[in-house]
Amino acid sequence: MSELKNRIDFVYIFDVQDGNPNGDPDAGNLPRIDAETSCGIVTDVCLKRKVRNYVQLSKNCTQGYDIFIKEKAVLNTLIDASHEDETVKTADAKSKTAAARDVMCSKYYDIRTFGAVMSTGKNAGQVRGPIQFTFARSVDPIVPAEHSITRMAVATEKEAEKQNGDNRTMGRKATIPYGLYICHGFVSASLAKQTGFSEEDFTLFIDALKGMFDCDRSAARGLMSAQKLILFRHDSVLGNAPANKLFDLVKVERTTDNVPRSFSDYQVTIDKTQLPAGVSIEEVI
């Protein structure tokens, strides 16, 4: 595995058409929205979940690419299992937690990527992950809509009797017509060294950002697509410029006076003339 030696910042732009990119359970699963601006929100947790799902599907939980936070996992059981590794068993009392943490990082992709709190159970410590996301926010305000839907069936005989055999069930579905979302991300080379996150792991992460929506289709999410991924790679571990200054070089502007309904209604530009020394740009998508 090649060591990741450069700090990287990135801009990730994706969109949704006739779908719900991230429902809010505290609001009847309506699309998340900023109450002050009416712009849509997709949480960092939602995006990390999709990365995890992509890695789980593409690597099939093979050695070094298992997923710690996955459906129906019992976390303490997984943490306790790390203490059965020979390197942990033979470590002295003061080093057992650190040894267990190293075992967990080497085994689980999402731990060495996003970090984890593993101080429950037999204790494998805590890990700060080298990759972090901001919340994604839509460029323009979104307008959530609720649609009535009908299921031509019922769940029980009792419901059928009440409807005299009509057997229909009403429901609700929430969508937005269109939204273009921008997310910012950060890759720390110094934290990557601590968790063992490699250049190969980063390549897999980029593949996930490019393909995770295609592996996560559902009727609720409509058409979600990755539209742009722009990397700012520094030529040092700590970086050569503040991330916010680099993000300001990327402009997303609406090109139509009508209500935007597709990515073609926007233009993405990068001011490469203001790029600081020691930083290079790569447009992955």
N, C-alpha and C positions, 0 to 999 in steps of 0.2 A: 504494500500500500504506500502511495506517495503522500508525504506530509503536505498539508495545506499551509502555505507560507505567506499568503497575502490576505489582507482584509478586503472584503468585498461588500459593496452596498448594491441594492437592486431595486428597480421599479417594476412592478408586476401589474399589468392592466388586463382585466377580463370583463366580460359582459354577460348579461342574462336577458333572454327574450321570452316573454309569456311564462314566467316561472317565479319561484320563491327561492332566492339564493341562500337565505339563512333566516329561518323562522324564529320568532321570539316567543318562547313558551309562556312568558308573563303577559303576552298580549294576544292570546288565542292563536299563536303560531303565525301571526301576520309578519311580513317582511320587516326586519329591524330597520328603524328609522331614527334619525336625529330629530328630536322634538323641536329644536330651534330653527333648523335650516331645511327640514324635510328631505335631506339627503339620505340615501340608503346606507346601511352599514352591514358589513360582513366581518365577523369577529376573527381574530387570529386563531382561536381554538378551532373554528370551523375549517379554516384553510389547512391547519396542521392535521386535522382528521383526514382530509382528502389526500394529503401527502402520505400519511400512514397507510391508508387503504391501497394507494397505488403501489407502494413498496411491498406490502403484504401480497398483493396479487402478482406483481412482476417477479418477486424473489421467492414466493411460496414459503416464507419463513425458514429459508435455508440458513446454515451456520453463519452467524454474524449479521443476519438480516431479519431476525425475529422482531416482533412488535410487542412492546411492553403494555401500552395502553390500547387494548383492543376489546372488541365486544365480548362480554361475559368473563373477562379476565378477573382472577382473584389475586390482587397485587401482592399481598403479604406472602402468599404461597410461592410466587415467583422470586420474591426477595429472599425468602428462607432457603430456597433451592440454591442460591448462589453460595451459601455457607457450606454446601456439601461439596463444592469444588475443592480439589486437592490443594490449590494454592492458598485458599482461605483456611482450610483445616490446619495447614502447616505454619501459618503466619502466627506471630506472637499476639498476645491479647491487644496490644496497642495498635497493631497494624491490620487487624481483622476487618474493620469497617472499610478501610481504604482498599484492601484486597478484594472485598466483596463488591465495592463500587467499580473497580476495574473489570471484574468479571461481568457485571451487568452492562457496562459500556461496550465491551467487546461482543456481547451476545445480542443486544437489542439496538437496532438502528435508530429508533426514535429517541432513545436515551442519549446516545452520543451526538444526536443532531439537535434535539430540542431541550434536553435536560430532563430531570425528574427529581421528585422528593421521595426518597426511599428509606426514611428514618423510622418507618413503622416496622412491625415484625422484628426480625433479627437484626435489622439496621444495616443498610448498605450506604448510608450517608445521603448527601444531596449533590446533584450535578447541575451546573449552569450550562445550558446548551449553547453551542456556538451560533446557531441560527435562530433569529427571532423575527416576527412579523409585527407590523402595526395593524390596527383595524383597517379594512378596506372601506373607502367611502366613495359614493357615486359622484360623478362630475356635476350632474344636475339633480335637482329634486326628483324624487320618485313619487308615483301615485299608486299606492296599493289598492287593489280591487279584490272584492270577494265575489265568488261565483257560486250559485246554487248548482249542485250536482245530484243526480238520481242514480241509485243502485237498484237494478231490477231483481232484487232478492232481499230476503230478510234472514236474520241469524237463527231464529228459533220458531218452533211450531206455534208458540203462544202469540208471537208477533203476526204470524200468518192468519191465525184465527181472528185477531183484532181487525185485520184488514180484509176479511172475507176472501182471502186468496189473492188480493191485488198484489201483495208482496213487493212493495216499493219502499225504499229508504232514502230520505233526503239527507244531504250533507253539504259542506261548504269547502271551497278551495280558494286559497289566497295567492295572487300573483301580482307582478308588476309588468306593464307592457314592454318596457325596455329600461335597462340601466347599465351604464358603463362605470366600472369601479376601478379605483387606483389603490394599490397596496404598496407599502415600502418595506424593505427587508434588510437585514444586516447579518453579515457572516464574520465572526471574530476568529482570526487565525490563532490568537493566544489561547482561547477557550477550546478551539479545535484540537490543539496539542494536548490539552488536559484530558479530553474525552476520547482521543484517538480518531476523531473525524478526519477523513482523508480526502484527497482530490477525487478519488473514485467514488466516495460517498457523496461528494458535492455534485459530481456528474449525474449520479442517480437522482439527487434532489432536483436538479434542473430538468431531467427527464420527467419527473413527477409533475412539476409545474406546467410542463408542456402537455402532458397527457392525462392528468388526473380527472378532468371533467369528462373525458370520454369513457373513463372507467367508473363513473359515478352517476350514470343516467337514471332519472326517475321522472314519473309524471309530474311530481310536485315542483321539480327544479327547472322544468322547461328546457330551453336551449342555452346552456352555459358554455362559453368558449374562452380560451386563452388567446388574447389578441396581441399583446406586446410583453416582452421580457427584456429589460435593459440592464446590463451588468456594468458596474463601475469597479474595476479591479485596481487596487492600490499596489504599488511595487514594494510595500513594506508590511510588516506585521501590524503595526499600530495605525497605519494609514497616513495619507498625505493631505487630506482635506476633510472638513466637516461634512457629514452625510447630508445635512439639510441643504448645504450649498450645491452639492451635486444634484440633488433631487430638483432644485430650482431650475436646473438646465433643461429639464423635460417639461414641455408645455403640451397640454391637451386642450384643444379649443374646438368649439362647435362650429361647423361650416354651413349650417342651414338655419333659416329663420323659422322653419317649421319645428314641431315637436320631434326630437330625435327618436328614431326607431331602429337604427342599425349603427354599426361601427363606422360605416362609410359617411355618417353624418358628423364625424369628428376628424380632426387632424392632429397627429402626434409629431412634434418637432423636438429636436435636440440641438441646443446651442453648443456645438463642439468647439467654437472659437474661444469660449470662456473656460475650457477644461483645464483644471490646475495641473501643474507639473507633477509627474509621478503617478498619474491616474490615467487608465485607458478605458475605453468604452467598447462593449460588445453587445450588439443587438442579436439576441438569441432567437427571438421571434419578431 
